């Protein structure tokens, strides 16, 4: 049994007065796996989404399927796919301006300021901390008290915008049932768009800010029975917010991939009705 | 079925110490605290370990087992392989007194800094009337056994001793949330939570929730709702405008 020497100026778990254990962490499990998997998952999505957002091709299939990465399609470039612009075209057609430049930055900020994603990237990218009871590498820490992280408090505004964009995505999924020449049709693509938008609603409505707005800010639930009921429903969804956060990253990629494959002619959309 | 388990237990005090190796008999159905008691009885009679109820309700036997903050009395030996070395250390966020016993007075200091329940003027004890829906949220927080494992694992103070002055820690931010959500508490706790108790330092990485032996959703049900109330007050001009208009109407 040898006593480890304590460094002069040591900090954290090695601070003077605390047990001199001699190891930064004694965890024996694979604590590094969740942050590593999170980093890989987020990077895959960011690379895929960036490539697709700037590709400006294969975003509209069978004259009715619009991928969520191009919704709403408001660039003059959307004219290359007639019928894809449901809300007019007014942004310049430029390689550095995504066709859905009106929605993508806000969706990114909605997820960037999301309470779940904050946990995910603070752990996996900032290592603050990488895992519980694993020391972080930073000498000082101020949390979300200073610029820029104090801007995380604006999450609710991005939630409001995300609701508007989810309504637009829902509109896209509904109008996709109408083919310009064949009328009402149902294809596998319709089911893909519907599933995607349903899960997007689950993610958006399970948001912690939504929970607060619905009723969380109240002190007297009994005086507001309707808001209490809404809060109860959102609270039930909220317990799965992290799950929906990951599922929707996957469904966004799969939905976009399906539309891109059909639009490029790689696969044919199977029609179930019509 | 009994076997001989391998243990490394931290022995020492504030001046220094080290992990000591022991081989101790382990019997079926035992928890780590049982083994430490056998260690005291057979090999290390001077081993200091704080404990009381052995039922996960007193919050006394908090420590770190294989690097994870846990209750000694609620960690079953059956979760370890027979040949696995089980390492037990004191909580590493607080000053050590001796062996597995730490000085948790930081928590009592923080507890005293929070103004107590403040009922409306003129309402005497016995006259309180509240709907179950109104107190349901606070009741979850009342399950806290004050084991301080959440305080121990919170990196804001675990990794930054200098933050102890300005950060109350998850247990006491939860206490503020409990009072703030209480239907009969009239004290304004939102600004104090941010300015005096360091709510802004919390980066919601949920370690407090992960280690809570009572399963309290500290982050989702206390810390984030308090952050949202602070956002209402400080960072949301629409809420400010709405409140200003409603005050003028009144």
Interface residues (C-beta under 8 A of the other chain):
Chain A: X1 X2 X3 X4 X6 X11 X12 X13 X15 X17 X18 X19 X20 X21 X22 X25 X26 X27 X28 X29 X115 X118 X119 X122 X123 X128 X129 X132 X133 X134 X135 X136 X138 X140 X141 X142 X143 X144 X145 X149 X150 X153 X154 X155 X156 X208 X209 X211 X212 X216 X217 X219 X220 X221 X222 X228 X238 X239
Chain B: X10 X11 X12 X14 X16 X17 X18 X19 X20 X64 X66 X67 X68 X69 X84 X87 X89 X90 X92 X93 X94 X95 X96 X102 X131 X133 X134 X136 X153 X155 X156 X158 X159 X160 X161 X162 X163 X180 X181 X182 X183 X198 X200 X201 X202 X203 X204 X205 X206 X207 X210 X211 X220 X224 X225 X227 X228 X229 X230 X231 X232 X234 X235 X236
